Amino acid sequence: MIKLAENAHFSDEFEQMLAKSGITRFEGNTMADGENFNKLVFTKSGREPQTLAELRQLLNSGKKLLSLDFEFYSDPKGHQWIREIAGKQFGSPNYFQYRLFNNEMTLERQLEFLQEVDIPYSETANYSYFQIRNHLLEILNMIDPDYVVCWGDAIDFNALDREEQRAHIKQKHRLTVSIPRIDLARLVGREVFQNSATLSLEKMGKLLGIKGTEPRHVAINDVRLLDRILQFYARDLNEELFDN
């Protein structure tokens, strides 16, 4: 039976889907490094869409897209580490969110984490990247996404790869290479603004008039906003204009 950490947060619909798949909450201090820890049970290959027309075709093709967002903190040396991971499946109400703890945090941030999550220090092992990755793999293997969508993937995936390196994950099994990804910020910047410069996710949401996903830099809010942007680009605006 697959077990998930108590600190994971899921939508009600996703909870039901997990239960039907035989997945339950995990209670305890640690989880053993099982045989599935190092890898996804699938690998994907696909061409990243080069135009918004290709993106719209992909969004309406039945392919599974998973929006991901990572939030970070900086250690005393200025290195960025993941503090929060959230994901939402396109075309579905399903989402998940994880908070992470790391000994590289400053003492002030560690105390802030303990106060916000309301746990003793002895339970922080449940929030390590090593722990969370095992649960995240189970979710990814269940969703089986064809693409991962991010808004500006360079920082996100550099930090993710750093976590993978520290967990001694072999290169071929790292999450950063297992699933094709779409950098929506880069695509929109190239197609809409005709340059490589990109807007922030927040500014893009305001440009499209999307509301109700504040505050920013909270991972679950950002993936919801990213999902709303995907919904916008999935529409055929020319067809809607002529229909009206």
C-alpha positions as CSV (number, residue, x, y, z in Angstrom):
1,M,0.0,0.0,0.0
2,I,1.3,3.5,-0.8
3,K,1.4,5.9,2.1
4,L,1.6,9.7,2.0
5,A,3.0,12.1,4.6
6,E,0.5,13.8,6.9
7,N,1.9,17.2,6.0
8,A,0.7,16.8,2.4
9,H,-2.3,19.0,1.5
10,F,-4.7,17.8,-1.3
11,S,-7.9,18.9,-2.8
12,D,-11.0,16.9,-1.7
13,E,-11.3,15.4,-5.2
14,F,-7.6,14.4,-5.2
15,E,-8.1,12.8,-1.7
16,Q,-10.9,10.7,-3.1
17,M,-8.8,9.7,-6.1
18,L,-5.9,8.7,-3.9
19,A,-8.1,6.6,-1.7
20,K,-9.5,4.7,-4.7
21,S,-5.9,4.0,-5.7
22,G,-5.1,2.5,-2.3
23,I,-3.0,5.5,-1.1
24,T,-3.3,6.5,2.5
25,R,-1.6,9.0,4.9
26,F,1.7,8.1,6.4
27,E,2.1,8.5,10.2
28,G,5.5,8.2,11.7
29,N,8.9,9.8,11.8
30,T,10.6,8.4,8.7
31,M,10.0,6.3,5.7
32,A,12.5,3.7,4.5
33,D,14.2,4.2,1.2
34,G,12.1,1.9,-0.9
35,E,12.8,0.4,-4.3
36,N,10.7,3.1,-6.0
37,F,12.5,6.0,-4.3
38,N,15.0,6.7,-7.0
39,K,12.8,6.8,-10.1
40,L,9.5,7.3,-11.8
41,V,7.9,4.2,-13.2
42,F,7.5,6.0,-16.5
43,T,9.6,8.3,-18.7
44,K,8.1,10.7,-21.2
45,S,9.4,12.4,-24.3
46,G,7.7,15.2,-26.2
47,R,8.4,18.3,-28.1
48,E,7.8,21.6,-26.3
49,P,5.2,23.7,-28.1
50,Q,6.9,26.6,-30.0
51,T,3.8,28.8,-30.6
52,L,0.6,29.6,-28.7
53,A,-1.3,27.8,-31.5
54,E,0.7,24.6,-30.8
55,L,0.0,25.1,-27.0
56,R,-3.7,25.4,-27.6
57,Q,-3.7,22.3,-29.7
58,L,-1.8,20.5,-26.9
59,L,-4.1,21.7,-24.2
60,N,-7.1,20.4,-26.2
61,S,-5.5,17.1,-27.2
62,G,-6.2,15.1,-24.1
63,K,-2.6,15.1,-23.0
64,K,-2.0,15.3,-19.3
65,L,-0.4,18.6,-18.1
66,L,0.7,19.2,-14.6
67,S,1.4,22.8,-13.5
68,L,4.2,23.0,-10.9
69,D,5.4,25.8,-8.7
70,F,8.3,25.9,-6.3
71,E,8.9,28.6,-3.6
72,F,12.4,29.1,-2.1
73,Y,14.5,30.4,0.7
74,S,18.2,31.3,0.6
75,D,20.7,29.8,3.0
76,P,23.4,32.0,4.6
77,K,25.6,31.4,1.5
78,G,23.0,32.7,-0.8
79,H,22.0,29.3,-2.3
80,Q,18.3,28.8,-3.0
81,W,16.5,25.7,-1.6
82,I,13.0,24.6,-2.0
83,R,10.6,25.4,0.8
84,E,7.3,24.7,-0.9
85,I,6.0,22.6,-3.8
86,A,2.6,22.6,-5.3
87,G,1.0,21.1,-8.4
88,K,-2.3,21.2,-10.2
89,Q,-3.5,18.9,-13.0
90,F,-4.9,20.8,-16.0
91,G,-8.6,20.2,-16.7
92,S,-9.1,18.7,-13.2
93,P,-9.7,20.0,-9.7
94,N,-6.9,17.9,-8.4
95,Y,-4.0,19.7,-6.7
96,F,-1.4,19.0,-4.0
97,Q,1.0,21.0,-1.8
98,Y,4.0,20.3,0.4
99,R,6.0,22.3,2.8
100,L,9.7,21.4,3.2
101,F,12.1,21.8,6.1
102,N,15.9,22.0,5.7
103,N,18.7,22.3,8.2
104,E,20.3,24.8,5.8
105,M,17.6,27.3,6.8
106,T,18.7,30.1,9.1
107,L,17.7,29.6,12.7
108,E,15.1,32.3,12.4
109,R,13.5,30.6,9.4
110,Q,13.6,27.2,11.2
111,L,11.7,28.8,14.1
112,E,9.2,30.4,11.8
113,F,8.6,27.1,10.1
114,L,8.0,25.3,13.4
115,Q,5.6,28.0,14.5
116,E,3.6,28.0,11.2
117,V,3.3,24.2,10.9
118,D,3.0,23.8,14.7
119,I,5.2,20.8,15.2
120,P,8.2,20.0,17.5
121,Y,11.7,20.0,16.0
122,S,11.8,16.2,16.4
123,E,9.2,15.8,13.6
124,T,10.9,17.9,11.0
125,A,12.3,14.8,9.3
126,N,8.8,14.3,7.9
127,Y,9.3,17.5,6.0
128,S,12.7,16.9,4.4
129,Y,13.2,16.8,0.6
130,F,14.1,13.1,1.0
131,Q,10.8,12.3,2.5
132,I,8.7,14.6,0.3
133,R,10.3,13.3,-2.9
134,N,9.2,9.7,-2.2
135,H,5.6,10.9,-1.8
136,L,5.8,13.2,-4.8
137,L,7.0,10.3,-7.0
138,E,4.0,8.2,-6.0
139,I,1.7,11.1,-7.0
140,L,3.5,11.7,-10.3
141,N,3.4,8.0,-11.1
142,M,-0.4,8.0,-10.5
143,I,-1.1,11.2,-12.5
144,D,1.3,10.1,-15.3
145,P,1.7,13.6,-16.8
146,D,2.9,14.1,-20.3
147,Y,4.2,17.6,-19.6
148,V,5.1,19.7,-16.6
149,V,4.3,23.4,-16.9
150,C,6.1,26.1,-15.1
151,W,6.4,29.9,-15.2
152,G,10.1,30.5,-15.7
153,D,11.6,27.1,-15.1
154,A,15.3,28.0,-14.8
155,I,15.4,28.9,-11.1
156,D,12.8,26.2,-10.2
157,F,14.6,23.4,-11.9
158,N,18.1,24.4,-10.9
159,A,17.0,24.3,-7.3
160,L,15.2,21.0,-7.8
161,D,18.3,19.5,-9.4
162,R,20.4,20.7,-6.5
163,E,18.0,18.9,-4.1
164,E,18.2,15.8,-6.3
165,Q,22.0,15.9,-6.3
166,R,22.1,16.2,-2.5
167,A,19.7,13.2,-2.2
168,H,22.3,11.3,-4.4
169,I,19.7,10.6,-7.2
170,K,21.3,9.3,-10.3
171,Q,21.2,11.7,-13.2
172,K,19.0,9.5,-15.4
173,H,16.4,9.2,-12.6
174,R,16.2,12.9,-11.6
175,L,12.9,14.6,-11.8
176,T,14.5,17.4,-13.8
177,V,15.0,15.0,-16.8
178,S,12.2,12.5,-16.5
179,I,9.3,14.6,-17.8
180,P,9.2,17.1,-20.7
181,R,8.4,20.6,-19.4
182,I,6.9,23.8,-20.9
183,D,8.2,27.1,-19.7
184,L,5.0,29.1,-20.3
185,A,6.8,32.4,-19.4
186,R,9.3,31.9,-22.2
187,L,6.6,30.9,-24.7
188,V,4.4,33.9,-23.9
189,G,7.4,36.3,-23.9
190,R,8.4,35.1,-27.4
191,E,4.9,35.0,-28.9
192,V,3.2,37.9,-27.3
193,F,6.0,40.4,-26.6
194,Q,8.3,39.3,-29.4
195,N,11.3,39.1,-27.1
196,S,13.0,36.8,-24.6
197,A,12.0,39.1,-21.6
198,T,9.2,37.7,-19.5
199,L,6.6,39.1,-17.2
200,S,6.3,37.9,-13.7
201,L,3.4,35.5,-13.1
202,E,1.7,38.1,-11.0
203,K,1.8,40.7,-13.8
204,M,0.7,38.2,-16.4
205,G,-2.3,37.4,-14.2
206,K,-3.2,41.1,-14.0
207,L,-2.8,41.6,-17.7
208,L,-5.4,38.8,-18.3
209,G,-7.7,40.2,-15.6
210,I,-7.4,37.0,-13.5
211,K,-8.4,37.5,-9.9
212,G,-8.9,35.3,-6.8
213,T,-5.5,33.6,-6.6
214,E,-3.7,36.0,-4.2
215,P,-1.4,36.3,-2.3
216,R,1.6,35.6,-4.6
217,H,4.6,33.5,-3.8
218,V,2.4,30.9,-2.1
219,A,2.9,27.8,-4.2
220,I,-0.7,26.6,-4.3
221,N,-1.9,30.1,-5.3
222,D,0.7,30.3,-8.0
223,V,-0.2,27.0,-9.6
224,R,-3.9,28.0,-9.6
225,L,-3.0,31.2,-11.4
226,L,-0.8,29.2,-13.8
227,D,-3.8,26.9,-14.4
228,R,-6.1,29.8,-15.1
229,I,-3.6,31.2,-17.7
230,L,-3.5,27.7,-19.4
231,Q,-7.3,27.8,-19.4
232,F,-7.1,31.2,-21.2
233,Y,-4.7,29.9,-23.9
234,A,-6.8,26.7,-24.4
235,R,-9.6,28.8,-25.8
236,D,-9.9,29.6,-29.5
237,L,-10.4,33.4,-29.2
238,N,-11.0,33.9,-32.9
239,E,-13.8,31.3,-32.9
240,E,-15.4,32.9,-29.8
241,L,-15.2,36.3,-31.3
242,F,-17.0,35.2,-34.5
243,D,-19.6,33.1,-32.5
244,N,-20.5,36.3,-30.6
